[in-house]
Amino acid sequence: MSRKNAYLSGFLKLKQEKRRENYIMKDEKSEISKIGKKTEKFCLTIRKEFSIITHALWNA
């Protein structure tokens, strides 16, 4: 009986560790996507401003 309990407790520990790793991975992925969205927004802003400046210089 103790052998079975040891096996089950080891299995449950592995399962908990796997859950913890998955939670950490999801958290890291969401952080990366937030940074990506901010970077994309920043690049679009710069592109828009550059286009305005180019138009102003071209028409001057």
N, C-alpha and C positions, 0 to 999 in steps of 0.2 A: 504494500500500500504506500509506503514512504517513497518508493521509487517512482510511482505514478504521480504523487504529489510534487516531487522534485521536478519531474518532467513538466507538469502543468505550470508550476511557478516560473520555471525557466521560459516556457513558451509565453506566458503572460508578460514577463519582463521584456522579452524581445518585441512583443506586440506594442507595449507602451513606448518603447524606445523608437520603434518605427513611426508611431503616431507623432511623437515629439519631433522627429526629423522631418516628417511631412509638413508639420505646422511651421517649422523654421523655414523650410524651403518656400512655402507659400508666402510667408512674410517677406523673405528676400526678393521673391519675384515681384511682389506688389511694390516694394521699394524701387526696384529697377524700372518697372513700368512707369512709376511716378516721375522718376528722373528723366526717362525717355520722353514723356509727354511735355515736361517743362522745357527740355532741350528743343523739341520740335516746335513748340510755341515760340521760343526765343529766336530760332532760325527763321521762322515765318515773319516775325516782327522785323528782323534785320533785313530780310529780303524786300519786305514792303517799303521800309525806309530807304533802302538803296534805290529801289525803283522810283520813288518820289524824287530823290536827289538827282538821279540820272535824267528824269524828265525835266526837272527845273534847269539843269545845266544844258540840256539839249535844246530847250526852247529859249534860252537866254540870248 
